[in-house]
Amino acid sequence: MSTGMSLQPSLGTLLELTQHMLQMAQAEDWQTLVSLEDTRKDLIATLFAQPLTGERALGVAEVIREILAIDQKIIALGEAGRQQAANGMRQLHQAHRAMQAYDGSQAQVA
């Protein structure tokens, strides 16, 4: 078996893992996403431990482009999730301040 043959399943696994990460971002399952990202990091380190040459490099380049495109979607979803969480925290803070103001006015009435 040549090195090129053993490389292909790893590239496929890498791409599938990245697609699964996108699904987790779409489901807002950030904890699983982070876990998958750690797994992917290890797979990338193993996959690129040896230099790539010739035709294999072209195939790898295409997979990398696909992964980068998916990563951009994940980043956009993460940013939207972060913004949504920040808005939720702001609303909680405003509600807390309103409750404190209400409690303060009730204490003055009594």
C-alpha positions in Angstrom: 0.0 0.0 0.0 1.4 3.4 -0.9 1.5 6.4 1.3 -1.0 8.1 -1.0 -3.5 5.4 -0.4 -3.3 5.6 3.3 -3.5 9.4 3.2 -7.0 9.5 1.5 -9.0 8.0 4.3 -7.4 10.4 6.7 -8.3 13.3 4.4 -11.9 12.0 4.2 -12.0 11.7 7.9 -10.7 15.2 8.3 -13.4 16.6 6.0 -16.2 14.6 7.6 -15.0 15.7 11.1 -15.1 19.3 9.9 -18.6 18.9 8.5 -19.7 17.4 11.8 -18.3 20.5 13.5 -20.4 22.6 11.3 -23.5 20.6 12.3 -22.7 21.1 15.9 -22.3 24.9 15.4 -25.7 24.9 13.6 -27.2 23.1 16.6 -25.4 25.5 18.9 -23.7 22.5 20.7 -20.5 24.5 21.4 -19.1 22.0 23.9 -19.2 19.1 21.4 -17.8 21.5 18.8 -14.8 22.3 21.0 -14.2 18.6 21.6 -14.3 17.8 17.9 -11.9 20.7 17.2 -9.4 19.1 19.6 -9.8 15.8 17.8 -9.4 17.5 14.4 -6.2 19.3 15.6 -4.7 15.9 16.5 -5.7 14.4 13.2 -4.2 17.3 11.3 -0.9 17.0 13.2 -0.8 13.2 12.3 -1.8 13.8 8.7 0.8 16.4 8.1 3.6 14.9 10.1 5.3 13.9 6.8 5.8 16.3 3.9 3.4 16.0 0.9 4.7 15.9 -2.6 3.4 16.0 -6.2 -0.1 14.8 -7.0 -1.0 14.1 -3.3 -0.4 17.8 -2.5 -3.0 18.8 -5.1 -5.6 16.6 -3.5 -4.7 17.9 -0.1 -5.0 21.5 -1.3 -8.6 20.9 -2.5 -9.6 19.4 0.9 -8.0 22.2 2.7 -10.0 24.7 0.6 -13.2 22.9 1.5 -12.3 22.8 5.2 -11.5 26.5 5.2 -14.8 27.3 3.6 -16.6 25.2 6.3 -14.5 26.9 9.0 -15.7 30.3 7.8 -19.3 29.1 8.3 -18.5 27.8 11.8 -16.8 31.1 12.7 -19.9 33.0 11.5 -22.2 30.8 13.5 -19.9 31.1 16.6 -19.9 34.9 16.3 -23.7 35.0 16.0 -23.9 32.7 19.0 -21.5 34.9 21.0 -23.6 38.0 20.1 -26.8 36.3 21.1 -25.3 35.3 24.4 -24.0 38.9 25.0 -27.5 40.2 24.2 -29.0 37.8 26.7 -26.6 38.8 29.4 -27.4 42.5 28.7 -31.1 41.8 29.1 -30.5 39.8 32.3 -28.5 42.7 33.7 -31.3 45.2 32.8 -33.9 43.0 34.4 -31.8 42.7 37.5 -31.4 46.5 37.7 -35.1 47.0 37.2 -35.8 44.5 40.0 -33.4 46.4 42.3 -35.0 49.7 41.4 -38.5 48.2 42.1 -37.3 46.8 45.5 -35.8 50.1 46.4 -39.0 52.0 45.6 -41.0 49.4 47.6 -38.8 49.9 50.6 -39.3 53.7 50.4 -43.1 53.2 50.3 -43.1 51.0 53.4 
